[in-house]
């Protein structure tokens, strides 16, 4: 992991340009970055926006990225995979402090509190950079005002790929805004699939087997009390949906709040 700084690059002559304020490379394939926030931008924690760079053809190359910072943050944070041949991330991974990216300030998304019925326990279920919207929601006071318990299940291949999430979760206790609210409410359950770790296995396997409930001392999911948000690859989303519905939870939306929601605009391999 390394923090990168360098002299600013040439400025974009675009109304949607925002300046990069920080870049951190967590592994060879994962990085996060922060950019300036448009003064007019309002969003709900968990939503995504379109961001990108100018393509070689002179046209904007944009993809949907969940905002990893909470709605109250003065800057915007994003968490991204690096895809060597990806049209966008092959370029985006080289940004430096002072560079500019394109940001279309029209936030949307389903991973918002308004899309769920009231409940007692919230499950955040993610793989890889699918953690991003939950990085936002875990830092939002509303999450802890609405739920008695919040469980963050995050699966990656290796321990190093969990580092961004681990550091974020550990920092919450000292957060001046929500530190006291988080205490005793947030349960963090990181797992790996390829490297030895104290918790291993996919989110789907640990839910199906009941291992996560046993490890955390929690009862199985109940639609009367449990709510869930899901963010990962298309295959992950499909598998988790089947498991949640097996527990009796129903998929909700902004227009029809129910027991769980899935983010469909996920930036994964190939971007």
Residue pairs with C-beta under 8 A, 6 or more apart in sequence:
1 24
1 25
1 26
1 27
1 163
2 24
2 25
3 22
3 23
3 24
4 23
4 24
4 25
4 96
4 97
5 23
5 96
5 97
6 96
6 97
6 98
7 96
7 98
8 96
8 97
8 98
8 99
9 96
9 98
9 99
9 100
11 17
11 100
12 54
12 100
12 102
14 54
14 60
14 102
16 102
16 103
16 104
16 105
17 100
17 101
17 102
17 103
18 35
18 36
18 37
18 38
18 76
18 100
18 101
18 102
18 103
19 35
19 36
19 98
19 99
19 100
20 33
20 34
20 35
20 95
20 96
20 97
20 98
20 99
20 100
20 101
21 34
21 35
21 36
21 75
21 97
22 33
22 34
22 97
23 31
23 32
23 33
23 34
23 95
23 96
23 97
24 31
24 32
24 33
25 31
25 93
26 32
26 160
26 161
26 163
26 164
27 158
27 160
27 161
27 163
28 82
29 81
29 82
29 161
30 79
30 80
30 81
30 82
30 128
30 129
30 161
30 164
31 79
31 80
31 82
31 93
32 68
32 77
32 78
32 79
32 80
32 164
33 77
33 78
33 80
33 95
34 69
34 75
34 76
34 77
34 78
35 75
35 76
35 78
35 101
35 103
36 75
36 76
37 73
37 74
37 75
37 76
38 103
38 105
40 105
41 76
41 105
41 107
42 71
42 107
43 49
43 67
43 71
43 107
44 71
44 107
44 109
44 112
44 113
44 114
45 67
45 70
45 71
45 112
45 133
45 136
45 137
45 139
45 140
45 142
45 143
46 66
46 109
46 111
46 112
46 113
46 133
46 134
46 136
46 137
46 229
47 66
47 67
47 107
47 108
47 109
47 111
47 112
47 133
48 64
48 65
48 66
48 67
48 107
48 108
48 109
48 133
48 263
48 265
49 64
49 65
49 67
49 76
49 103
49 104
49 105
49 106
49 107
50 62
50 63
50 64
50 65
50 103
50 104
50 106
51 62
51 63
51 65
51 78
51 101
51 102
51 103
51 104
52 60
52 61
52 62
52 63
52 88
52 92
52 101
52 102
53 60
53 61
53 88
53 91
53 92
53 95
53 101
53 102
54 60
54 61
54 102
55 61
55 87
60 102
61 87
61 88
61 91
62 88
62 102
62 104
63 88
63 267
63 271
64 265
64 266
64 267
65 78
65 80
65 132
65 267
66 78
66 79
66 109
66 111
66 132
66 133
66 136
66 231
66 263
66 266
66 267
67 76
67 77
67 78
67 107
67 132
67 133
67 136
68 77
68 78
68 79
68 131
68 132
68 133
68 135
68 136
69 75
69 76
69 77
69 135
69 136
69 139
70 136
70 137
70 139
70 140
71 136
71 140
72 140
72 177
73 139
76 103
77 135
78 132
79 129
79 131
79 132
79 135
79 164
80 89
80 92
80 93
80 129
80 267
81 89
81 128
81 129
81 267
81 268
81 269
81 271
82 89
82 90
82 93
83 89
83 90
83 269
83 270
83 271
84 90
86 269
86 270
86 271
87 271
88 271
89 267
89 271
92 101
95 101
108 265
109 133
109 263
109 265
110 253
110 254
110 261
110 262
110 263
110 264
111 133
111 134
111 137
111 229
111 231
111 261
111 263
112 254
112 261
113 142
113 143
113 146
114 254
114 257
115 252
115 253
115 254
115 257
115 261
116 227
116 229
116 252
116 257
116 258
116 259
116 260
116 261
117 227
117 252
117 257
117 258
117 259
118 146
119 146
119 147
119 225
119 226
119 227
119 259
120 147
120 148
120 149
120 225
120 226
121 147
121 148
121 149
121 150
121 151
121 218
121 225
121 226
121 227
122 143
122 146
122 147
122 149
122 150
122 151
122 226
122 227
122 228
122 229
123 151
123 153
123 221
123 226
123 227
123 228
123 229
124 134
124 137
124 138
124 150
124 151
124 152
124 153
124 154
124 228
124 229
125 153
125 203
125 207
125 228
125 229
125 230
125 231
125 232
125 240
126 134
126 152
126 153
126 154
126 155
126 203
126 230
126 231
126 232
127 154
127 155
127 156
127 202
127 203
127 232
127 233
127 236
128 155
128 156
128 161
128 232
128 233
128 268
129 267
129 268
130 231
130 232
130 233
130 236
130 263
130 266
131 154
131 164
131 165
131 231
132 231
133 229
133 231
133 263
134 152
134 154
134 229
134 231
135 164
135 165
135 168
137 143
137 229
138 150
138 152
138 168
138 169
138 172
138 186
139 168
139 172
139 175
139 177
139 178
140 178
141 177
141 178
141 181
143 150
144 150
144 178
144 181
144 182
144 185
144 186
145 181
147 185
147 227
148 185
149 185
149 187
149 218
150 185
150 186
150 187
151 186
151 187
151 189
151 212
151 216
151 218
152 165
152 169
152 186
152 187
152 188
152 189
153 189
153 190
153 191
153 203
153 206
153 207
153 212
154 162
154 165
154 188
154 189
154 190
154 191
154 203
155 190
155 191
155 192
155 193
155 201
155 202
155 203
156 162
156 190
156 191
156 192
156 193
157 192
157 193
157 194
157 195
158 192
158 194
158 195
159 192
159 195
159 197
161 192
162 190
162 192
165 188
165 190
166 188
166 190
169 186
169 188
172 178
172 179
172 182
172 186
173 179
173 182
173 183
175 182
187 216
187 218
189 199
189 206
189 212
189 215
189 216
190 197
190 199
191 197
191 199
191 200
191 201
191 202
191 203
191 206
192 199
192 200
193 200
193 201
193 202
199 206
199 215
201 209
201 211
203 232
203 236
203 240
204 236
204 239
204 240
204 243
205 211
206 212
207 221
207 240
207 243
208 243
210 220
212 218
213 219
213 220
220 247
221 228
221 244
221 247
221 248
221 249
222 247
222 248
223 247
223 248
223 249
223 250
223 259
226 247
226 249
226 259
227 249
227 259
227 260
228 244
228 249
228 259
228 260
228 261
229 260
229 261
229 262
229 263
230 236
230 237
230 240
230 241
230 244
230 260
230 261
230 262
230 263
231 237
231 262
231 263
231 266
232 240
232 266
232 268
233 266
233 268
233 269
234 266
234 268
237 262
237 263
237 264
237 266
240 262
241 251
241 260
241 262
244 251
244 259
244 260
245 251
248 259
249 258
249 259
249 260
250 258
250 259
250 260
251 258
251 259
251 260
251 261
251 262
252 258
252 259
252 260
252 261
253 261
